[in-house]
Amino acid sequence: AFAVEPVISKIAFGSCANQNEPQPILDRVTHGNADLFIYLGDNIYGDTQDMDVLRTKYQILGKRPEYQRMKASTKIIATWDDHDFGVDDGGREYRRKEESKELFLEFFDEPKRSPRRQHPGIYTSYEYGPKDKRVQVILLDLRTFRSRLKRSGRRPSIPHAGPYTPDASEDA
């Protein structure tokens, strides 16, 4: 006998979720019968150098009833952005990125033998479904290797753009 891979026909996405606040969108995912949910980053607001604090914030998300309901019915995969990476607008200069990575992969049930655990950063790809209906999901890591942001020293002309300026250095 062989296992038949299920077809992935409904994918839901989410991001920017404060673990301390209700997340009714997760129940919408569950009730909508999504086959796959992809966290796109800022899955929690960790923003800390203290890995016990970061772990606790993941635990708060994990205990939310709406998260538990979604996890029971829907495959979940994730990548991170700055707040779950550990520091607002952070990049490769963040000193705790390896510890943060381990907590992230542990929380999202990444298998111990996953290639994702064998290289720096958390980028990866997954394939789902039978050969004739295969879906490939590529998750990027826009934090681990990113250079420090270059500050402009002035208020942004574009709302919510942040006080940054382009960095044309070869190391950026």
N, C-alpha and C positions, 0 to 999 in steps of 0.2 A: 504494500500500500504506500501511497505517497500523499503528502499534504498538498492541498489546493490553496493557492494564495488568493485571498479575497480581492475583488476589484475595488479600487478606491474611486468612488464617484462623487463624493461630496467632501470638500476640504474647507475648513473654517480657519480664520486667522485672527490673532489678537495681539495687543501690545499695550504698554503704558498702564499697567494695572497695579494700583496700590494695594498691597496685601492687607492693609488695615481697613479697607473699605469694602462694602458689598460689591460683588461682581456678577450682576444678573446676566450679563452676556454669556457667561459660562453655562447657565441653564438654557439659554437660547440655543447654544451649540448642542447641548444634550437633547433637547426636545426636537431639534432640527435633524437629528440622526446623522450628524457628521461622521464620516469614517475616520477623519484625521483632523487634529487641531494643531496648528503651528503657532507657537509663541514666537513673536518676531523681535522681542527685546523689551527691556524695562518691564519684565515679568513680575519683578518685585522692585521696591525702592530700597536697596541695600545701603549704598553710599556710606561705606565704613572701611576702616583698616582692621577692624576687629572681626575675626572670622566666627566667633561665637555669636555676635550680633547678626552677622549675615545668615548663619545657620538658623537662628531663631526666626528671622524674617521669612525664610523659605518654609519653616515649620508652620508659621501663621497662615501662609497661603495654603499649604498642604492640608490644614485642618478645616479650612472653609468648606461648609457643606456643599456649596455649588461646585467647588473644585473636585471634591470627592465624588460627586455624582457624575461629573464629566469624565473623570479618570476611570470610573467603573464602566463607561460605555464607549469611550472614544480613545483611539490611539493619540498620544501626545508626543510631539517633538518640539525642540526649541533651539533658538540661538539667543545671544545676549546683546544688550546695548549697554550704555554707560552705567545706569543705575543698578543693574544686576551684576555687571562686571565688578563694581565696587566703588567707583568714584565718578561723580558728575563730570561729563566731558572728558573722561580719562582715556588713556591710550597705553602705549608700551612702557611708559614711565611708571605705571602703577606697580608698586612693589609686591603686592599680594595676589597678582594675577594667577599664579599656579594654584594657590590654596583656594582662591575663588572658583577657578575652573573645576577643581575637585568637588566642591560643594554643589556647584551647578549640575555637573554630570550625575552626581549621587542623587540629587533631588529628582531629576528627570529620568531616572532609572536607565541610564546608559550602561549597557553590559560591561562587565569588567574586562572582557577581551576585545572591546570595540577599538577599531583603529583610531577613533577620536581621542582615545586616552593615550595614544602612542606618539602624538606629535604636539608641538606647541599650538596653542589656540584651540578653538572649538569648531572650526569649519568642518563640514562633512557633507555627504550626500546619502540619501536613502532611496531605495527602489521598492515599489509596492506593486502587487498585482501580477497576474499571469503574463506570459510573454507577449501575447497579442493585445494586452490592455495595460501595459506597464506605465507607471507614473514615477518619474524621478523628481525628487525634491533636493535642491542644492541649498544648503544653509551656509551663509557667509559669516565671517567673523570680522567685524569692522572696528574692533577695539584692540585686540592683543598686539597687533603690529603697527598700529597707527601712530604717527609722530605727534608730538605735543602740538596743540592748537596754537596758532599765532594770533595773539590779541591785537586788536586795532587801537585800543585806547579811546574809542569813541562809541557813542550809542549807534546801534544798527539802524540803517535807513529802511530795512525790510523788517516788519514786525516778526518777532520770534526767531530772528536769524542769529542772534547772539553777537557778542562784541568781537568778532573774529574777522580776519582778513586772509585772502588766499596766500598760501605758502608755496612758492615756486622752487624751493631748495630741492636738490636731488635726493636728500634724505627723507623728504616728506612722504 
